[in-house]
Amino acid sequence: MLKYFLSKLGDQRKRKRIFYERLTEPLHLNLLSIFIALFGSFEQKIEFDLVIRQQYAFCLLQAAKFAQSLQIPSITVIEFGVAAGAGLLNICEISKKITQATGVQFQIFGFDSGQGLPAPRDYRDIPETFKEGDYPIVDREKLLQALPDNAKLIIGNIAQTVPEFIKSVSQESPIGFIAVDVDYYWSTKECLKVLQGEAEKYLPITLIHLDDIGIPSSNPWVGELLAVNEFNAENHYRKIHPYTFLRNKRIFQRTSWIDYVFVMHTLDHKSRSVDTEKTKVRVLSNPYL
Ligand SMILES: C[S@@+](CC[C@H](N)C(=O)[O-])C[C@H]1O[C@@H](n2cnc3c(N)ncnc32)[C@H](O)[C@@H]1O
């Protein structure tokens, strides 16, 4: 962690982020972070934003907790857009630690063409920022060797690989988290088709990380946000929405990753049906009586 932190100090953009998003937080919380970094549990480190790719760590832990609350022993998680594989390996590492902490198992999938970005189709793909050939998988063999047994790389155009994949997802290991990092509007639209299978293939609240909504040219009429808006318009029982009040639930509130976290509400999930057996009736106390 310390080595990683020091390496970030060499990058001016990262230095700026650490300064704006972390050092401007209250001193006592930053001091407490040092204690947590040295002696805290993995879960506490996620609470204190001390894990590399905190955005993935939060989503993976939260998905595991949602699964636990429904007594689901295993979840499927996906990274769309793998490139050199740093994100996918990061998911593998974090998931392993979350399994140790929660007992929830992970089935991990990475999707990528292997050849970098395909051609953009029009202004909706934000061609002023992204271009064909960007971010190829550098060393596929090395990446495959580094993947643990519960992780797979699915190579090909997502438009072709997702429809087959969704048939293989089972309700024994529903999708709990998808990381969308394919840059274009049209590729994102293809990724989101993975959320259109039978309801029990998902958690009732499935986490989504949208990686590319923070660039200046992002807006609801292009890129990932346009794909999300169209998904919501086209799917009556599936709605993608920012994670409700996430900022207020975090210790460090100035960090920007919070704004990239969305969820899909699976409105047709059986746990959201009026016929589902409920736990015992809850009674509120009244301090005035
Ligand atoms: C920014 S990179 C991903 C970076 C990676 N998530 C990380 O954090 O290290 C975007 C990737 O999306 C992939 N991609 C974009 N559109 C695709 C499509 N339609 N089918 C398959 N791969 C696609 C590209 O090959 C590229 O590797």
The ligand as an ORCA input file, in Angstrom:
! r2SCAN-3c Opt
* xyz 0 1
  C     -10.103      1.943    -20.853
  S      -9.868      0.322    -21.349
  C     -10.209     -0.647    -19.921
  C      -9.252     -0.423    -18.757
  C      -9.394     -1.385    -17.605
  N     -10.750     -1.464    -17.127
  C      -8.514     -0.977    -16.442
  O      -9.022     -0.368    -15.496
  O      -7.322     -1.272    -16.430
  C     -11.242      0.029    -22.417
  C     -11.273     -1.353    -23.022
  O     -12.576     -1.593    -23.571
  C     -12.448     -2.521    -24.643
  N     -13.653     -2.410    -25.500
  C     -14.334     -1.283    -25.836
  N     -15.388     -1.590    -26.616
  C     -15.401     -2.928    -26.761
  C     -16.253     -3.843    -27.436
  N     -17.317     -3.439    -28.128
  N     -15.967     -5.166    -27.346
  C     -14.888     -5.593    -26.635
  N     -14.037     -4.785    -25.988
  C     -14.282     -3.462    -26.042
  C     -11.151     -2.129    -25.321
  O     -10.547     -3.236    -25.940
  C     -10.295     -1.581    -24.164
  O      -9.348     -2.532    -23.749
*
